[in-house]
């Protein structure tokens, strides 16, 4: 249980109960980036802000011994940065959001994927004998990345190292989803671990399909060498325009990281399944840091995304395959799509944990 959910130390949101290290910014002290490595950080490491940096407008900063996380409740519950403690410096593990992009979820460090993950082909959602046309908000003509990353979330509980965000579509007009739901994002920092619990509750009068996910962008390099990635996945999907058309099969060669290897130069955007308890781990060899992603069994799928020529990559815990709702409606097994009856909640947790490895080279 996170500090935000526990009875001890949790703080209900009030005008006069803002902890120093978890304050929504007033704009006079933006988070700083850059700076020289030193004071225990490996040479060449991507140095972020120090613990005393003020939050930026709309940014809630959580802090533990090992993590600093920026959260944007007003912008879809997105994350604006994620730093880990290396030596006595804060190093950007997640892609930081520039000041000018704090209103753009596309440039976020991560964002929640609710109530579906990735793409719905042509934005056409066929369910229970009805056809629903969603807004086609993807550049490829799909409905993409869920319906909440631009909606304002409310801060329900918080303390210095955890926060509970919630929203209800019953209170919002124009949501890109035909059924009403509420959602929660519980974020906790404990030592070297970042824990995230996502949930969706059906607030409608009929059952509907649902999925969960998060879309973190990680720095490809912390020092000077590409991350070495290992993904414990036994199956993958053949994709057409980024979407599955059949059940899972062999892991595509471009996304096969069952044997650890450095990130490659080729474009990768694949969905893997048959995951082990620790779905993925990667090392930054010259910095001496390993990061691992573990998740509840509900997060049965993993999207690995490596854009060409960019300084980041994504390893996304998700509960279902791309365009999984259409596959589920066709009777395809193993899509990960859950049918949620009225009044019921679907919830799952994932963690990101870092640890030092052998000394940096």
C-alpha positions as a Markdown table, in Angstrom:
| # | Residue | x | y | z |
|---|---|---|---|---|
| 1 | Unk | 0.0 | 0.0 | 0.0 |
| 2 | Unk | 1.3 | 3.4 | -0.9 |
| 3 | Unk | 1.7 | 6.3 | 1.5 |
| 4 | Unk | -1.0 | 8.1 | -0.3 |
| 5 | Unk | -3.5 | 5.3 | 0.4 |
| 6 | Unk | -2.3 | 4.5 | 4.0 |
| 7 | Unk | -3.8 | 6.0 | 7.1 |
| 8 | Unk | -0.6 | 7.4 | 8.4 |
| 9 | Unk | 1.0 | 10.5 | 6.9 |
| 10 | Unk | -1.5 | 11.0 | 4.0 |
| 11 | Unk | -2.6 | 14.5 | 3.4 |
| 12 | Unk | -6.0 | 15.5 | 1.9 |
| 13 | Unk | -5.7 | 18.2 | -0.6 |
| 14 | Unk | -6.2 | 21.6 | 1.0 |
| 15 | Unk | -5.0 | 25.1 | 0.2 |
| 16 | Unk | -2.6 | 25.2 | 3.1 |
| 17 | Unk | -1.2 | 21.7 | 3.1 |
| 18 | Unk | 1.4 | 21.7 | 0.3 |
| 19 | Unk | 4.6 | 19.9 | 1.3 |
| 20 | Unk | 7.8 | 21.7 | 0.2 |
| 21 | Unk | 9.0 | 18.9 | -2.0 |
| 22 | Unk | 5.6 | 18.1 | -3.6 |
| 23 | Unk | 4.3 | 21.5 | -4.5 |
| 24 | Unk | 2.4 | 22.6 | -7.6 |
| 25 | Unk | 4.7 | 25.2 | -9.2 |
| 26 | Unk | 4.0 | 28.9 | -9.3 |
| 27 | Unk | 6.2 | 29.5 | -12.3 |
| 28 | Unk | 9.1 | 31.3 | -10.5 |
| 29 | Unk | 11.8 | 28.6 | -10.5 |
| 30 | Unk | 11.6 | 26.2 | -13.5 |
| 31 | Unk | 13.2 | 22.8 | -13.3 |
| 32 | Unk | 16.8 | 23.0 | -14.6 |
| 33 | Unk | 18.4 | 20.6 | -17.0 |
| 34 | Unk | 22.0 | 20.1 | -18.0 |
| 35 | Unk | 25.1 | 20.7 | -16.0 |
| 36 | Unk | 28.4 | 19.0 | -15.6 |
| 37 | Unk | 28.7 | 15.5 | -14.1 |
| 38 | Unk | 30.5 | 15.2 | -10.9 |
| 39 | Unk | 30.0 | 14.7 | -7.2 |
| 40 | Unk | 29.6 | 10.9 | -7.6 |
| 41 | Unk | 27.7 | 10.9 | -10.9 |
| 42 | Unk | 29.4 | 9.0 | -13.8 |
| 43 | Unk | 31.1 | 11.2 | -16.3 |
| 44 | Unk | 28.8 | 12.0 | -19.2 |
| 45 | Unk | 25.6 | 11.2 | -17.3 |
| 46 | Unk | 22.5 | 13.2 | -18.1 |
| 47 | Unk | 22.3 | 15.4 | -15.0 |
| 48 | Unk | 18.9 | 16.8 | -14.1 |
| 49 | Unk | 17.7 | 19.3 | -11.5 |
| 50 | Unk | 18.7 | 19.1 | -7.9 |
| 51 | Unk | 16.3 | 18.4 | -5.1 |
| 52 | Unk | 15.9 | 22.1 | -4.3 |
| 53 | Unk | 14.6 | 23.0 | -7.8 |
| 54 | Unk | 11.1 | 24.5 | -7.7 |
| 55 | Unk | 8.2 | 22.9 | -9.6 |
| 56 | Unk | 7.1 | 24.5 | -12.8 |
| 57 | Unk | 3.5 | 25.7 | -13.4 |
| 58 | Unk | 1.0 | 22.9 | -12.9 |
| 59 | Unk | 3.7 | 20.4 | -11.9 |
| 60 | Unk | 3.6 | 18.3 | -8.8 |
| 61 | Unk | 7.0 | 17.0 | -7.7 |
| 62 | Unk | 7.3 | 13.8 | -5.7 |
| 63 | Unk | 10.6 | 12.9 | -3.9 |
| 64 | Unk | 12.0 | 9.8 | -2.3 |
| 65 | Unk | 15.6 | 8.8 | -1.5 |
| 66 | Unk | 16.0 | 7.4 | -4.9 |
| 67 | Unk | 13.4 | 9.0 | -7.2 |
| 68 | Unk | 12.1 | 12.4 | -8.2 |
| 69 | Unk | 9.0 | 12.5 | -10.3 |
| 70 | Unk | 7.1 | 15.4 | -11.9 |
| 71 | Unk | 3.4 | 14.9 | -12.4 |
| 72 | Unk | 1.0 | 17.1 | -14.3 |
| 73 | Unk | -2.5 | 16.5 | -12.9 |
| 74 | Unk | -4.1 | 19.1 | -15.1 |
| 75 | Unk | -2.6 | 17.5 | -18.3 |
| 76 | Unk | -4.0 | 14.0 | -18.3 |
| 77 | Unk | -2.1 | 12.9 | -15.2 |
| 78 | Unk | 1.0 | 12.9 | -17.4 |
| 79 | Unk | 4.6 | 12.8 | -16.0 |
| 80 | Unk | 6.9 | 15.7 | -16.8 |
| 81 | Unk | 10.2 | 14.1 | -15.7 |
| 82 | Unk | 11.6 | 11.1 | -13.8 |
| 83 | Unk | 15.0 | 11.2 | -12.2 |
| 84 | Unk | 17.0 | 8.7 | -10.2 |
| 85 | Unk | 19.7 | 9.2 | -7.7 |
| 86 | Unk | 23.2 | 8.3 | -9.0 |
| 87 | Unk | 25.9 | 9.1 | -6.5 |
| 88 | Unk | 24.7 | 12.4 | -5.1 |
| 89 | Unk | 23.3 | 13.7 | -8.4 |
| 90 | Unk | 19.8 | 13.5 | -9.9 |
| 91 | Unk | 20.0 | 11.9 | -13.4 |
| 92 | Unk | 17.1 | 12.0 | -15.9 |
| 93 | Unk | 16.0 | 8.4 | -16.5 |
| 94 | Unk | 12.8 | 9.4 | -18.2 |
| 95 | Unk | 12.7 | 11.8 | -21.2 |
| 96 | Unk | 12.2 | 15.3 | -19.5 |
| 97 | Unk | 9.4 | 17.5 | -20.8 |
| 98 | Unk | 10.7 | 21.0 | -22.0 |
| 99 | Unk | 9.1 | 24.0 | -20.4 |
| 100 | Unk | 7.5 | 25.0 | -23.6 |
| 101 | Unk | 5.8 | 21.6 | -23.9 |
| 102 | Unk | 4.2 | 21.3 | -20.5 |
| 103 | Unk | 0.8 | 21.6 | -22.2 |
| 104 | Unk | 1.4 | 18.9 | -24.8 |
| 105 | Unk | 1.0 | 15.3 | -23.7 |
| 106 | Unk | 3.0 | 14.1 | -26.8 |
| 107 | Unk | 6.1 | 15.5 | -25.2 |
| 108 | Unk | 5.5 | 14.1 | -21.7 |
| 109 | Unk | 7.9 | 11.8 | -20.0 |
| 110 | Unk | 5.0 | 9.3 | -19.7 |
| 111 | Unk | 1.2 | 9.3 | -19.8 |
| 112 | Unk | -1.6 | 6.8 | -18.8 |
| 113 | Unk | -3.3 | 4.8 | -21.4 |
| 114 | Unk | -7.0 | 4.4 | -20.4 |
| 115 | Unk | -9.5 | 3.0 | -21.1 |
| 116 | Unk | -7.6 | 1.4 | -24.0 |
| 117 | Unk | -3.9 | 1.1 | -25.1 |
| 118 | Unk | -2.3 | 2.0 | -28.4 |
| 119 | Unk | -4.5 | 2.0 | -31.5 |
| 120 | Unk | -8.1 | 1.4 | -32.6 |
| 121 | Unk | -8.1 | 0.9 | -36.4 |
| 122 | Unk | -9.8 | 3.9 | -38.2 |
| 123 | Unk | -11.2 | 4.9 | -34.8 |
| 124 | Unk | -14.1 | 2.4 | -35.4 |
| 125 | Unk | -15.2 | 0.6 | -32.2 |
| 126 | Unk | -17.6 | -2.2 | -32.9 |
| 127 | Unk | -19.1 | -3.7 | -29.7 |
| 128 | Unk | -22.3 | -5.5 | -28.8 |
| 129 | Unk | -23.9 | -5.0 | -32.1 |
| 130 | Unk | -23.2 | -1.3 | -32.3 |
| 131 | Unk | -20.6 | 0.7 | -34.2 |
| 132 | Unk | -19.0 | 3.7 | -32.4 |
| 133 | Unk | -16.9 | 6.2 | -34.4 |
| 134 | Unk | -14.1 | 7.6 | -32.2 |
| 135 | Unk | -12.2 | 10.7 | -33.0 |
| 136 | Unk | -9.3 | 9.7 | -35.2 |
| 137 | Unk | -6.6 | 11.6 | -33.3 |
| 138 | Unk | -3.6 | 9.6 | -34.6 |
| 139 | Unk | -1.5 | 10.8 | -37.5 |
| 140 | Unk | -2.2 | 7.4 | -39.1 |
| 141 | Unk | -6.0 | 7.8 | -38.9 |
| 142 | Unk | -6.4 | 5.7 | -35.8 |
| 143 | Unk | -7.8 | 6.5 | -32.4 |
| 144 | Unk | -4.7 | 6.3 | -30.3 |
| 145 | Unk | -3.4 | 6.2 | -26.7 |
| 146 | Unk | -6.7 | 6.2 | -24.9 |
| 147 | Unk | -9.1 | 9.0 | -23.9 |
| 148 | Unk | -7.6 | 10.6 | -20.7 |
| 149 | Unk | -4.1 | 12.1 | -21.5 |
| 150 | Unk | -5.6 | 15.5 | -22.2 |
| 151 | Unk | -8.3 | 15.5 | -19.5 |
| 152 | Unk | -7.7 | 17.2 | -16.1 |
| 153 | Unk | -7.3 | 14.8 | -13.2 |
| 154 | Unk | -8.0 | 15.7 | -9.6 |
| 155 | Unk | -5.5 | 15.3 | -6.7 |
| 156 | Unk | -7.4 | 13.2 | -4.1 |
| 157 | Unk | -4.5 | 12.5 | -1.7 |
| 158 | Unk | -0.9 | 13.2 | -1.6 |
| 159 | Unk | 2.2 | 13.4 | 0.5 |
| 160 | Unk | 5.9 | 14.1 | -0.3 |
| 161 | Unk | 6.4 | 10.8 | -2.1 |
| 162 | Unk | 3.0 | 9.7 | -3.3 |
| 163 | Unk | -0.1 | 11.0 | -4.9 |
| 164 | Unk | -3.6 | 9.7 | -5.8 |
| 165 | Unk | -5.1 | 11.1 | -9.0 |
| 166 | Unk | -8.7 | 10.5 | -10.1 |
| 167 | Unk | -11.1 | 11.6 | -12.8 |
| 168 | Unk | -14.7 | 10.9 | -13.8 |
| 169 | Unk | -15.9 | 11.2 | -17.4 |
| 170 | Unk | -19.4 | 11.8 | -16.0 |
| 171 | Unk | -18.1 | 15.4 | -15.3 |
| 172 | Unk | -16.5 | 16.0 | -18.7 |
| 173 | Unk | -18.0 | 16.7 | -22.1 |
| 174 | Unk | -16.5 | 15.4 | -25.4 |
| 175 | Unk | -14.6 | 12.3 | -24.0 |
| 176 | Unk | -13.4 | 10.1 | -26.8 |
| 177 | Unk | -15.1 | 7.0 | -25.5 |
| 178 | Unk | -18.8 | 6.0 | -25.7 |
| 179 | Unk | -19.3 | 4.8 | -22.1 |
| 180 | Unk | -18.9 | 6.6 | -18.8 |
| 181 | Unk | -16.1 | 5.6 | -16.5 |
| 182 | Unk | -13.9 | 6.8 | -13.6 |
| 183 | Unk | -10.2 | 6.2 | -13.2 |
| 184 | Unk | -7.4 | 6.4 | -10.7 |
| 185 | Unk | -3.7 | 6.6 | -10.9 |
| 186 | Unk | -1.9 | 5.9 | -7.6 |
| 187 | Unk | 1.8 | 6.8 | -7.8 |
| 188 | Unk | 4.2 | 5.9 | -5.0 |
| 189 | Unk | 8.0 | 6.4 | -4.6 |
| 190 | Unk | 9.6 | 4.0 | -2.1 |
| 191 | Unk | 13.4 | 4.0 | -2.0 |
| 192 | Unk | 14.6 | 2.9 | -5.5 |
| 193 | Unk | 11.2 | 1.9 | -6.7 |
| 194 | Unk | 8.4 | 3.8 | -8.5 |
| 195 | Unk | 5.1 | 2.0 | -8.1 |
| 196 | Unk | 2.0 | 2.8 | -10.2 |
| 197 | Unk | -1.5 | 1.4 | -9.7 |
| 198 | Unk | -4.0 | 2.1 | -12.5 |
| 199 | Unk | -7.7 | 1.4 | -12.3 |
| 200 | Unk | -10.9 | 2.0 | -14.3 |
| 201 | Unk | -14.4 | 1.7 | -12.9 |
| 202 | Unk | -17.4 | 1.2 | -15.1 |
| 203 | Unk | -19.8 | 4.0 | -14.3 |
| 204 | Unk | -22.2 | 3.2 | -17.1 |
| 205 | Unk | -25.3 | 0.9 | -17.2 |
| 206 | Unk | -23.8 | -1.6 | -19.7 |
| 207 | Unk | -20.6 | -3.7 | -19.9 |
| 208 | Unk | -17.8 | -2.4 | -22.1 |
| 209 | Unk | -14.2 | -3.5 | -23.1 |
| 210 | Unk | -11.4 | -2.0 | -21.2 |
| 211 | Unk | -7.6 | -1.9 | -21.0 |
| 212 | Unk | -4.8 | -0.2 | -19.0 |
| 213 | Unk | -1.3 | 1.0 | -19.7 |
| 214 | Unk | 1.4 | 3.6 | -19.3 |
| 215 | Unk | 3.7 | 5.0 | -21.9 |
| 216 | Unk | 7.1 | 5.9 | -20.3 |
| 217 | Unk | 9.9 | 7.2 | -22.5 |
| 218 | Unk | 13.4 | 6.3 | -21.2 |
| 219 | Unk | 16.7 | 7.9 | -22.1 |
| 220 | Unk | 18.5 | 5.8 | -24.6 |
| 221 | Unk | 21.9 | 6.8 | -23.1 |
| 222 | Unk | 22.8 | 7.9 | -19.6 |
| 223 | Unk | 26.5 | 8.2 | -20.2 |
| 224 | Unk | 27.8 | 7.5 | -23.7 |
| 225 | Unk | 26.7 | 4.0 | -24.5 |
| 226 | Unk | 23.2 | 2.7 | -25.6 |
| 227 | Unk | 21.2 | 0.8 | -23.0 |
| 228 | Unk | 21.4 | -3.0 | -23.1 |
| 229 | Unk | 17.9 | -4.3 | -23.1 |
| 230 | Unk | 16.5 | -7.7 | -22.0 |
| 231 | Unk | 12.8 | -8.6 | -22.5 |
| 232 | Unk | 11.4 | -11.8 | -21.1 |
| 233 | Unk | 8.8 | -12.5 | -23.7 |
| 234 | Unk | 7.9 | -15.7 | -25.4 |
| 235 | Unk | 5.6 | -14.4 | -28.1 |
| 236 | Unk | 4.9 | -11.4 | -30.3 |
| 237 | Unk | 2.5 | -10.2 | -33.0 |
| 238 | Unk | 2.6 | -9.7 | -36.7 |
| 239 | Unk | 1.5 | -6.1 | -37.1 |
| 240 | Unk | -0.2 | -4.4 | -40.0 |
| 241 | Unk | 0.1 | -0.6 | -39.8 |
| 242 | Unk | 1.0 | -1.0 | -36.1 |
| 243 | Unk | -2.0 | -3.2 | -35.3 |
| 244 | Unk | -2.5 | -7.0 | -34.8 |
| 245 | Unk | -4.7 | -8.9 | -37.1 |
| 246 | Unk | -4.3 | -12.4 | -35.5 |
| 247 | Unk | -3.3 | -14.1 | -32.3 |
| 248 | Unk | 0.3 | -13.9 | -31.0 |
| 249 | Unk | 3.0 | -16.0 | -32.7 |
| 250 | Unk | 6.8 | -15.7 | -32.9 |
| 251 | Unk | 8.7 | -12.8 | -31.5 |
| 252 | Unk | 9.7 | -10.6 | -34.4 |
| 253 | Unk | 13.5 | -10.6 | -34.9 |
| 254 | Unk | 13.8 | -6.8 | -34.7 |
| 255 | Unk | 12.1 | -6.9 | -31.2 |
| 256 | Unk | 13.8 | -10.1 | -29.9 |
| 257 | Unk | 15.6 | -9.1 | -26.8 |
| 258 | Unk | 15.4 | -12.5 | -25.0 |
| 259 | Unk | 19.2 | -12.4 | -25.2 |
| 260 | Unk | 20.3 | -9.0 | -23.8 |
| 261 | Unk | 21.7 | -6.7 | -26.5 |
| 262 | Unk | 22.2 | -3.0 | -27.0 |
| 263 | Unk | 19.4 | -1.0 | -28.6 |
| 264 | Unk | 19.7 | -1.1 | -32.3 |
| 265 | Unk | 19.6 | 1.4 | -35.1 |
| 266 | Unk | 16.5 | -0.1 | -36.7 |
| 267 | Unk | 12.9 | 1.1 | -36.1 |
| 268 | Unk | 11.0 | -1.0 | -33.6 |
| 269 | Unk | 7.4 | -0.7 | -32.6 |
| 270 | Unk | 6.2 | -4.1 | -31.5 |
| 271 | Unk | 3.9 | -5.8 | -29.0 |
| 272 | Unk | 5.2 | -8.8 | -27.0 |
| 273 | Unk | 3.5 | -11.2 | -24.7 |
| 274 | Unk | 4.1 | -14.4 | -22.7 |
| 275 | Unk | 6.0 | -12.2 | -20.2 |
| 276 | Unk | 8.0 | -13.3 | -17.2 |
| 277 | Unk | 7.5 | -11.7 | -13.7 |
| 278 | Unk | 10.1 | -9.1 | -14.6 |
| 279 | Unk | 9.0 | -8.3 | -18.1 |
| 280 | Unk | 12.0 | -6.2 | -19.0 |
| 281 | Unk | 15.3 | -5.0 | -17.6 |
| 282 | Unk | 18.0 | -2.8 | -19.1 |
| 283 | Unk | 21.5 | -1.7 | -18.1 |
| 284 | Unk | 23.4 | 1.5 | -18.8 |
| 285 | Unk | 26.8 | -0.2 | -18.8 |
| 286 | Unk | 29.1 | 2.8 | -18.6 |
| 287 | Unk | 27.0 | 4.4 | -15.8 |
| 288 | Unk | 26.6 | 1.2 | -13.7 |
| 289 | Unk | 22.8 | 1.3 | -13.4 |
| 290 | Unk | 20.2 | -1.3 | -14.1 |
| 291 | Unk | 16.4 | -0.6 | -14.4 |
| 292 | Unk | 13.7 | -3.3 | -14.2 |
| 293 | Unk | 10.0 | -3.3 | -15.0 |
| 294 | Unk | 7.8 | -5.7 | -13.2 |
| 295 | Unk | 4.0 | -5.9 | -13.3 |
| 296 | Unk | 0.9 | -7.8 | -12.2 |
| 297 | Unk | -0.2 | -10.6 | -14.5 |
| 298 | Unk | -2.9 | -8.3 | -15.9 |
| 299 | Unk | -0.2 | -6.4 | -17.7 |
| 300 | Unk | 0.2 | -9.3 | -20.0 |
| 301 | Unk | 1.6 | -7.3 | -23.0 |
| 302 | Unk | 4.6 | -5.0 | -23.5 |
| 303 | Unk | 5.1 | -2.5 | -26.3 |
| 304 | Unk | 8.8 | -1.9 | -27.2 |
| 305 | Unk | 9.2 | 1.3 | -29.2 |
| 306 | Unk | 12.6 | 2.5 | -30.6 |
| 307 | Unk | 12.3 | 5.5 | -33.0 |
| 308 | Unk | 15.1 | 6.1 | -35.4 |
| 309 | Unk | 17.5 | 8.9 | -34.6 |
| 310 | Unk | 15.9 | 9.9 | -31.3 |
| 311 | Unk | 17.5 | 10.0 | -27.8 |
| 312 | Unk | 14.8 | 7.9 | -26.1 |
| 313 | Unk | 13.0 | 4.6 | -26.3 |
| 314 | Unk | 9.8 | 3.2 | -24.7 |
| 315 | Unk | 9.0 | 0.0 | -22.8 |
| 316 | Unk | 5.2 | 0.2 | -22.2 |
| 317 | Unk | 3.4 | -2.1 | -19.7 |
| 318 | Unk | -0.1 | -2.6 | -21.2 |
| 319 | Unk | -2.9 | -5.1 | -20.6 |
| 320 | Unk | -3.9 | -5.8 | -24.2 |
| 321 | Unk | -2.5 | -5.9 | -27.8 |
| 322 | Unk | -2.9 | -3.0 | -30.3 |
| 323 | Unk | -6.5 | -3.0 | -31.7 |
| 324 | Unk | -7.2 | -5.8 | -29.3 |
| 325 | Unk | -10.9 | -4.9 | -28.9 |
| 326 | Unk | -11.6 | -5.8 | -32.6 |
| 327 | Unk | -9.7 | -9.1 | -32.2 |
| 328 | Unk | -11.6 | -9.9 | -29.0 |
| 329 | Unk | -14.9 | -9.2 | -30.7 |
| 330 | Unk | -13.8 | -11.8 | -33.4 |
| 331 | Unk | -13.1 | -14.4 | -30.7 |
| 332 | Unk | -9.3 | -14.3 | -30.9 |
| 333 | Unk | -7.8 | -15.7 | -27.7 |
| 334 | Unk | -5.1 | -14.0 | -25.6 |
| 335 | Unk | -5.7 | -10.4 | -26.5 |
| 336 | Unk | -5.8 | -9.2 | -22.9 |
| 337 | Unk | -9.0 | -7.2 | -23.4 |
| 338 | Unk | -11.2 | -7.3 | -20.3 |
| 339 | Unk | -15.0 | -6.9 | -20.4 |
| 340 | Unk | -16.0 | -4.7 | -17.4 |
| 341 | Unk | -19.6 | -5.0 | -16.0 |
| 342 | Unk | -21.3 | -1.9 | -14.6 |
| 343 | Unk | -20.0 | -0.9 | -11.2 |
| 344 | Unk | -16.9 | -3.1 | -11.3 |
| 345 | Unk | -13.3 | -2.0 | -11.3 |
| 346 | Unk | -10.3 | -3.2 | -13.3 |
| 347 | Unk | -6.9 | -2.5 | -11.6 |
| 348 | Unk | -3.3 | -3.5 | -12.0 |
| 349 | Unk | 0.1 | -2.4 | -10.7 |
| 350 | Unk | 3.6 | -2.1 | -12.3 |
| 351 | Unk | 6.9 | -1.0 | -10.8 |
| 352 | Unk | 10.1 | 0.5 | -12.1 |
| 353 | Unk | 13.1 | -0.2 | -9.9 |
| 354 | Unk | 16.8 | 0.8 | -10.4 |
| 355 | Unk | 19.9 | -0.6 | -8.8 |
| 356 | Unk | 23.6 | 0.0 | -9.1 |
| 357 | Unk | 25.6 | -2.7 | -11.0 |
| 358 | Unk | 29.3 | -3.1 | -11.2 |
| 359 | Unk | 31.3 | 0.2 | -11.3 |
| 360 | Unk | 31.0 | 2.2 | -14.4 |
| 361 | Unk | 33.7 | 1.9 | -17.1 |
